Amino acid sequence: MRLRAVILDWAGTVVDHGSRAPVAALQSIFAGARVPVSVSEVRESMGLAKKAHIRSILAIPRVRDAWYEAMGAEPSGTDVEQLYAQFVPRQLECLSNYATLIRGVSDAVSRMRARGLKIGSTTGYNRPMLDYLLTRAAEQSYVPDSSICPDEAGGGRPMPWMCYLTAARLQEFPLAAFVKIGDTPSDIEEGVNAGMWTIGITRTGNEAGLTEDEWEALSADARQTALCVARQRLVEAGAHFTAESVADCDALLDEIDARLARGETPG
């Protein structure tokens, strides 16, 4: 058996170094509701479908208590719907500032295609957000063969449905010959639950949470600390491998191909 396809995440994996766009939009809507949330609280459940992400933030004990103090009642399903309704236009407004392809991604995808791999993508964004990113990414020479969002598959991460639908659209199998690459624990759980190999992205993603300029400004020791923390979170989620960026995955794809040729599977 040989590798058939790679499924890539979006923010923090192929665009938006540091996965900053969702943080900015979510912090904005919670501040507007008089319940400010921290960056770490937003990042805790990054990668989920955005309505589920909002629900997860509201479930954090400190946030739940702050909501009760501000609103006189615990957060409800109606509150989730209202916050999500505010989130969608806010996220679309700020995506223009966070749609730049991460350095090395376009060339890395070209190398994947040269291996004969098909390229899928999954996301926590909804279709209008994803369509905007697809348009901007195409201008930068990144055009995946399939792009799925949660509503189209019946649910988002960590459930495997988007990966299953991607495999169907790509017309490739078995899923043990796929690699899911993403920068959040929910990305990794999605891939593991689908029976795929998984690569967790450390430097460019949510777990480090830094723009390229912020990363370059760090000392060598601070960089190593950030990488170690990110690696630990992703490995704990079940990542088979980790890499600093999509551009650093070539040797890992070689290893996965070799292990498949020996009859090994992701399990």
C-alpha positions as CSV (number, residue, x, y, z in Angstrom):
1,M,0.0,0.0,0.0
2,R,1.2,3.5,-0.8
3,L,0.0,7.0,0.3
4,R,-3.0,8.2,-1.6
5,A,-3.9,11.7,-0.2
6,V,-3.2,14.4,2.3
7,I,-5.9,16.4,4.1
8,L,-4.8,19.8,5.3
9,D,-6.3,22.2,7.8
10,W,-6.5,25.9,7.0
11,A,-5.8,28.6,9.7
12,G,-2.4,27.9,11.3
13,T,-1.6,25.2,8.8
14,V,-1.7,26.6,5.3
15,V,-2.7,30.3,5.9
16,D,-2.7,32.7,8.9
17,H,0.6,32.0,10.7
18,G,-0.3,31.6,14.3
19,S,-4.0,31.1,13.6
20,R,-4.9,34.6,14.6
21,A,-8.1,35.3,12.7
22,P,-10.4,33.1,14.9
23,V,-9.0,34.5,18.0
24,A,-9.5,38.1,16.9
25,A,-13.1,37.5,15.9
26,L,-14.1,35.5,19.0
27,Q,-12.5,37.9,21.4
28,S,-14.4,40.7,19.7
29,I,-17.9,39.2,20.0
30,F,-17.3,38.1,23.6
31,A,-16.1,41.6,24.5
32,G,-19.2,43.0,22.8
33,A,-21.3,40.8,25.2
34,R,-19.5,42.3,28.2
35,V,-17.7,39.0,28.9
36,P,-14.1,39.4,27.7
37,V,-12.2,36.1,27.1
38,S,-8.5,35.5,27.0
39,V,-6.4,34.3,24.1
40,S,-5.7,31.0,26.0
41,E,-9.4,30.5,26.6
42,V,-10.2,30.9,22.9
43,R,-7.3,28.7,21.8
44,E,-8.3,25.9,24.2
45,S,-10.8,24.4,21.8
46,M,-9.5,25.8,18.5
47,G,-10.3,23.7,15.4
48,L,-13.9,22.9,16.3
49,A,-16.7,24.1,14.1
50,K,-17.2,27.7,15.1
51,K,-20.6,27.3,16.8
52,A,-19.2,24.4,18.8
53,H,-16.2,26.5,19.5
54,I,-18.4,29.2,21.0
55,R,-20.3,26.6,23.1
56,S,-17.0,25.3,24.4
57,I,-15.7,28.7,25.4
58,L,-19.0,29.3,27.3
59,A,-18.5,26.0,29.1
60,I,-15.2,27.1,30.7
61,P,-16.0,27.6,34.4
62,R,-14.6,31.2,34.6
63,V,-16.4,32.3,31.4
64,R,-19.6,30.7,32.6
65,D,-19.4,32.5,35.9
66,A,-18.6,35.8,34.2
67,W,-21.5,35.3,31.9
68,Y,-23.9,34.7,34.8
69,E,-22.6,37.8,36.5
70,A,-23.0,39.9,33.4
71,M,-26.4,38.5,32.2
72,G,-28.0,37.2,35.4
73,A,-28.4,33.7,33.9
74,E,-26.1,30.9,32.7
75,P,-25.3,30.8,29.0
76,S,-28.0,29.1,26.9
77,G,-28.4,27.7,23.4
78,T,-30.0,31.0,22.4
79,D,-26.9,32.8,23.6
80,V,-24.8,30.5,21.4
81,E,-26.9,31.2,18.4
82,Q,-26.8,35.0,19.0
83,L,-23.0,35.0,19.5
84,Y,-22.5,32.8,16.3
85,A,-24.7,35.2,14.3
86,Q,-22.4,38.0,15.4
87,F,-19.3,36.0,14.8
88,V,-19.9,35.2,11.1
89,P,-19.8,38.8,9.7
90,R,-17.0,39.7,12.2
91,Q,-14.9,36.8,11.0
92,L,-15.5,37.6,7.3
93,E,-14.5,41.2,8.0
94,C,-11.1,40.2,9.5
95,L,-10.2,37.3,7.2
96,S,-8.7,39.7,4.7
97,N,-5.9,40.4,7.2
98,Y,-5.2,36.7,7.8
99,A,-5.4,35.0,4.4
100,T,-1.7,35.0,3.5
101,L,-0.3,31.6,2.6
102,I,2.3,30.4,5.2
103,R,5.8,30.5,3.8
104,G,6.7,27.2,2.0
105,V,3.1,25.8,1.8
106,S,2.7,26.2,-2.0
107,D,6.0,24.5,-2.8
108,A,5.3,21.8,-0.3
109,V,1.9,21.0,-1.9
110,S,3.6,20.9,-5.3
111,R,5.9,18.3,-3.9
112,M,3.0,16.3,-2.5
113,R,1.3,16.4,-5.9
114,A,4.6,15.2,-7.5
115,R,4.3,12.1,-5.3
116,G,0.9,11.5,-6.9
117,L,-1.0,12.6,-3.8
118,K,-4.4,14.2,-3.9
119,I,-5.0,17.2,-1.7
120,G,-8.1,17.6,0.5
121,S,-8.9,20.2,3.1
122,T,-11.2,20.5,6.2
123,T,-11.9,23.4,8.5
124,G,-13.9,24.8,11.4
125,Y,-15.0,27.7,9.2
126,N,-18.4,27.8,7.4
127,R,-18.8,27.8,3.6
128,P,-18.7,31.6,3.0
129,M,-15.5,31.9,5.1
130,L,-14.0,28.9,3.3
131,D,-14.9,30.2,-0.1
132,Y,-13.2,33.5,0.7
133,L,-10.0,31.6,1.7
134,L,-10.2,29.4,-1.4
135,T,-10.3,32.5,-3.6
136,R,-7.4,34.2,-1.8
137,A,-5.3,30.9,-1.7
138,A,-5.8,30.4,-5.4
139,E,-4.3,33.8,-6.0
140,Q,-1.2,32.4,-4.1
141,S,-1.1,29.1,-6.1
142,Y,-2.8,26.9,-3.6
143,V,-5.9,25.0,-4.9
144,P,-6.9,21.8,-3.0
145,D,-8.8,19.1,-4.8
146,S,-11.6,19.1,-2.2
147,S,-12.6,21.5,0.6
148,I,-15.1,20.5,3.2
149,C,-16.7,22.5,6.0
150,P,-18.6,21.0,9.0
151,D,-22.2,21.7,7.9
152,E,-21.6,19.8,4.6
153,A,-20.5,16.6,6.5
154,G,-23.0,16.5,9.3
155,G,-20.6,17.7,11.9
156,G,-17.1,19.0,12.6
157,R,-14.1,17.9,14.5
158,P,-13.2,15.8,16.4
159,M,-15.7,13.6,14.5
160,P,-14.3,12.1,11.3
161,W,-17.2,12.9,9.0
162,M,-15.3,15.7,7.0
163,C,-12.5,13.2,6.4
164,Y,-14.9,10.5,5.2
165,L,-16.6,13.0,2.8
166,T,-13.2,14.1,1.5
167,A,-12.2,10.6,0.8
168,A,-15.4,10.1,-1.2
169,R,-15.0,13.3,-3.2
170,L,-11.3,12.5,-3.9
171,Q,-12.4,8.9,-4.8
172,E,-9.4,7.5,-2.9
173,F,-9.1,4.7,-0.3
174,P,-8.3,3.1,2.1
175,L,-8.2,5.8,4.8
176,A,-5.1,4.2,6.2
177,A,-3.3,5.6,3.1
178,F,-4.3,9.2,4.0
179,V,-2.5,11.7,6.2
180,K,-4.3,14.4,8.1
181,I,-2.1,17.5,8.8
182,G,-3.3,20.2,11.2
183,D,-2.2,22.4,14.0
184,T,-4.8,21.7,16.8
185,P,-5.6,18.7,19.0
186,S,-9.1,18.6,17.3
187,D,-7.4,18.3,13.9
188,I,-5.4,15.3,15.2
189,E,-8.4,13.7,16.8
190,E,-10.3,14.1,13.6
191,G,-7.6,12.2,11.7
192,V,-7.2,9.5,14.3
193,N,-10.9,9.0,14.5
194,A,-11.0,8.6,10.7
195,G,-8.2,5.9,10.8
196,M,-5.6,8.2,9.2
197,W,-2.0,9.0,9.9
198,T,-1.6,12.4,11.5
199,I,1.0,15.1,11.5
200,G,0.7,17.9,14.1
201,I,2.0,21.4,13.0
202,T,3.8,23.2,15.8
203,R,5.5,26.5,14.8
204,T,3.0,28.0,12.5
205,G,-0.2,27.0,14.3
206,N,-2.5,27.5,17.2
207,E,-0.3,25.9,19.8
208,A,2.5,28.4,19.3
209,G,0.0,31.2,18.4
210,L,2.6,33.5,16.9
211,T,2.8,35.5,13.7
212,E,5.9,34.9,11.6
213,D,7.4,38.3,12.8
214,E,6.7,37.4,16.4
215,W,8.3,34.0,16.0
216,E,11.4,35.6,14.4
217,A,11.7,38.0,17.4
218,L,11.9,35.1,19.9
219,S,15.2,34.0,21.4
220,A,16.4,30.5,20.5
221,D,15.4,29.3,24.0
222,A,11.9,30.7,23.8
223,R,11.5,29.1,20.4
224,Q,12.4,25.7,21.8
225,T,10.1,26.1,24.7
226,A,7.2,27.1,22.4
227,L,7.9,24.1,20.1
228,C,8.0,21.7,23.1
229,V,4.7,22.9,24.5
230,A,3.0,22.6,21.1
231,R,4.5,19.2,20.4
232,Q,3.3,17.9,23.7
233,R,-0.2,19.0,23.2
234,L,-0.4,17.5,19.7
235,V,1.2,14.2,20.7
236,E,-1.2,13.9,23.7
237,A,-4.0,14.3,21.2
238,G,-2.7,11.3,19.3
239,A,-0.4,12.8,16.6
240,H,1.8,10.1,15.0
241,F,4.3,12.8,14.0
242,T,4.9,16.5,14.4
243,A,6.6,19.1,12.1
244,E,7.2,22.8,12.5
245,S,5.3,23.6,9.3
246,V,3.7,21.9,6.3
247,A,7.0,22.7,4.4
248,D,8.8,20.4,6.8
249,C,6.6,17.3,6.2
250,D,8.5,15.7,3.3
251,A,10.7,13.3,5.3
252,L,7.6,12.3,7.4
253,L,5.7,11.5,4.3
254,D,8.6,9.3,3.2
255,E,8.5,7.5,6.5
256,I,4.7,6.9,6.3
257,D,5.1,5.6,2.8
258,A,7.8,3.2,3.9
259,R,5.7,2.0,6.9
260,L,2.7,1.4,4.6
261,A,4.9,-0.6,2.2
262,R,5.9,-2.8,5.2
263,G,2.2,-3.4,5.9
264,E,1.9,-1.0,8.9
265,T,-1.2,1.0,9.5
266,P,-2.0,4.1,11.6
267,G,-3.6,2.2,14.4
